[in-house]
């Protein structure tokens, strides 16, 4: 049902000419959100103590980089297609938002989640996948 609604919306909006600033602005927002998610994965080390903070931060960042590089990077040979890619990005941003909440930054977590949802919606409308 939701996919049919998205197809109808994409057909209606797809026929419209979108301003270049909107397309580039959404791509810039996507880049900034990816950096914020990377930083939040690296910040998971804050939950640990002692030298494990550094290890946890490095491992968290490495997990994000490897997963994103394999499944979401534009030039990856194993890049997911449309729907699975959307699900992957939603999951990664949800985990990044949850990490921010867990380390005591709930407003930043909410902001990341809201901006990620807006960005992914606009990417779908603008066919930026």
N, C-alpha and C positions, 0 to 999 in steps of 0.2 A: 504494500500500500504506500509506504513512504517513498519507495523508489519510483513508483508511478507519479507521485506528486512532484518529485525532484525532476523527473523527465519532462513533465509538463512545464514546470517553472523554467527549466533549462531551455526548452523550445521557445517559450515566450521571451525570456530575457536574452537568449542567444541570438535572436533576430535583431536585437538592439545593438547599436555601435557603442561600445564602452570607451570612455575617455582614457587616454594613455596614462594619465596620472593615477587613475584608479587601479589599473593593471599593475603598474610599477609600484604603487604604494602598497598594494596587497603583497607583492613579492618581497618588498622591504620588510613589511611586518612579519612575514613568514620567516625571514632570515633572523630577525631580532628575537622572535619566539623560539626558534631553534637554539640560539645562543643562551637564552634564559633557561630553557629546559636542560641544556648541557650544564650550566652553572648549578642548577638545582640538583641534578644527579651528583655533581661533584660535592655539593654541600651535605650529602648524606653522612659524610665523615664527622660532622658536628655531633651526631647522635652517639658516636663512640668516644672513648677516652684514651688519653696518652698518644702513643705513636700510631695507634690504630686509626686516629682521625685522618692522618695523611694517607694511610693505606686505603681506608674506606673512601676517601675523596678521589683518589686515583682510580680505584676499581669502579666506583660509580660513574666517573667520567668515561672510562674505557668501555664500560657496558653500553652507555648511550652512543658513543662514537661508533662502536662496532655494529650495533643493531641498526642505527640510522644509516650508516654507510652501506650495509648490505641490503636493507629493505626499502629505504626511502630516498637514497641519493639518486639524483637524476641520471647519472651515468653508470649506475650499478647494473651489472648483468642480471642480477636477481631481483631487481626492483619490482615491487608489487604493483598490480594494476588497479585502477580505479577504486572499487569497493573495498578490497582487502587493504589497499594503501590508506584509505580513509580510516578504517578501523584501527590499523596500526598507529597512525598519527594520533587519533583520539586516545588510544591506550597510553602512548608515550607521554602525551601532554597531561593526561589524568594522573599518571604516576608522578610526573614532575610537580604537579600542583599539590598532590598528597604529601610529597617530600617537604615542600615549603610549609605546609600546615604542621607537619610533624616536628620540624625544627623551630617552630614558634613564629612563623611568618604567615599567619592565615590570610591577611589582606592581600599579600603578594600572590599567594596560592590562588585565591579567588580571581584576582586580576589576570593571572596567567591563563586560568581556565576560560574566563569570559573572552579574552582576546583571541585565544586559540580557537574557540568555537566560532567567533566572528570571522577569523581568517579562513578557517576550513570551509565555512559556508560560502564566503566570497570566492574562494578558489574553485568551488564547485560551480558557482554561477558563471564565473569568468573562464571556465574550462582550463584552469591552471592546475593540472594534475600530472 
